[in-house]
Amino acid sequence: MALSRRGGRGFRDNSHLQWPGFVDATATLLMVFVFLVAVFTVAQYLLAREVSGQDTALQRLRNEIASLTEMLALEKSGSAELESRLATLVGQLQGLSSERDRLQADLLEERQEGSEAGSTVSGLESDLETQRQVSSEALARVELLNQQIAALRRQIATLNDALGASEKRDQESKSQIADLGKRLNIALAQRVQQLARYRSEFFGRLREILSQRSDVQVVGDRFVFQAEVLFPKGESVFQAAGRAELQKLASAIKELESEIPDDLAWVLRVDGHTDDDPINTPQYPSNWELSAARAIAVVKFLVAQGVNPQHLVAAGFGEYQPIASGSTAEAKTLNRRIELKLTER
């Protein structure tokens, strides 16, 4: 019995720590969103790294081709020089053959000078043999150069094939990245269209709720309250009439929260604006503080009425975003305002 009583008290003490179901749902959706963003970021990183590696390999192949091309040019230059020397040696050989024939004829006619002519012929034949050996060596070098040129051409063909394959992979990677970006843009555009539809419905409801007031109007994609509807001049404390109007606004926002899907990130931005009359009080040293304090006061009131604070943003613009020019009383009244804008988070 004592254990049962203690267990009952423990249950009562912990009941206030249970979270509402919609908070758990919101947390789960946020975790899914973060996971998707992480997956997308990793995919972008891997694709970028693959493209970078392919660019590096492509540059290395291009450098090797340039080096081989330079070597080929040098070998061609050497081959041309050898061919020129070979032609010279062939010409000399022909000349020596002619000289040998002439000397042999002279040898037959001048037997008495046979020994001297024989020595001359032997020397010439020795020179001829030397030139023939030089010619053979030159031909061998030419053949070797031709083989080296053929090998270089095969290497260049292989490098060209590798370069083509690398460029193909690079093009495929770029196509994948472009397709991924296109799908992401389509998804974002769909989200923007959904938010625009809910924004239109929300503004339509506000028009119906506040249709009797001439000091509340729609300007572009914003709903504008003149500051005097909510606050006395130079203050951020609500007037009674202002609270009544904001209660209507809070009801419309709560209806909107129940209709917009949980996976659509949106906020209602509350912007505070003042006229250009300077203010310098202990509470509000400048119009920045006054405009921000009014926006925060509106946000706090809406939260107190049950609006989810995750769907609210407060911003103060001071006197730096006027909608009416000039320094007349009418222009100043128009510039003192609270604007509501439904936008993406």
C-alpha positions, 0 to 999 in steps of 0.5 A: 500500500505504501508503494502504491501511494508513493507511485501515485505521488510520483505520477502526479509530480511528473505529469506536468513534464509531458510535452504536447503532441504537436511539439513532438511532431514539430521536433520530428519534422525539424529533424527530418528537414535537417537530415535532408539538408545534410544529405544534400550538402554531402551530395554537393560536396562529393560531386564537387570533389569528383569534379575537382579531381577530374580537373586535376587529372585532366590538367596532368594529362595535358601537361604530359601531352605537351611534354611528349609533343616537345620531345617529338619535335626534338626527335624530328629535328635530330632526324632531319639533321641525320637525313641531311648528313646522310644525303651529304655522305651519299653524294660524297660516296658517289664522288669517290666512286667516280674518282675511283673509276678515274684512278683505275683508268689512269692505273691501266694507262700508266703502269710505270706509276703503278705503285704510287697510283696503287697507294692512292687507290688504297687510300681512297678505298680506305676512305670510301670504306670509312664513309660507308661505315658512317653511312650505315651508322647514320641509317641505323640511327634514322631507323631507331628514331623512326621507331621512337617516333612510332612509340610516341605516336602510340602514347599520344593516342593512348593519352587522347583516349584517356582525355576523352574518357575524363572529359565524358565523366566530367560532362556527366557529373556536370549534368547530374549537378544541373539536374539536382539544382533544377529539381531543387528549384522546382521544389522551392517554387512549389513551396513558394506557391503554397505560401503565396496561396495561404498568404492570400487567404490570410489577407482575405480573412484580415480584410473581412475582420478589419473591413470597418477600419479605414486606418488599416490597409493592405500595401503590396504583400503587407498588412498595415496598422497605423500606430495610433490604432494600437499605441499612443504617440511615443509609447509601446503600451497598448491602448484598449482599442488596440488590444481588441484589434490584435485579438481579432488578428490572433484568431486569424493567425491561429486558424492559419496555423491549423491549415498550413502543413507542418513541413512548410516553413513560414513566419509572420513578420511584425515590423515596427516603423516610426516617423522622423521626429526624433525621440530621446528618452531613458526608455527609448534613446532613439526611434530604433528602440521605439519601433522595435519595442512596438513590434516586440509588444505585438509579438508578445501579445499574439503569443499570449493569445496562443499563437506559436512563437516559432511563427512570429518575428519582430523587427524595428526599422525606426524612421528609415523605411517611410511609405509617405514623403514629406514632413506634413502631419499626414505623412508622419501619421502614415509612416507611424505604423505596424506592418504584418508580412507572411513570408518564408522562414 
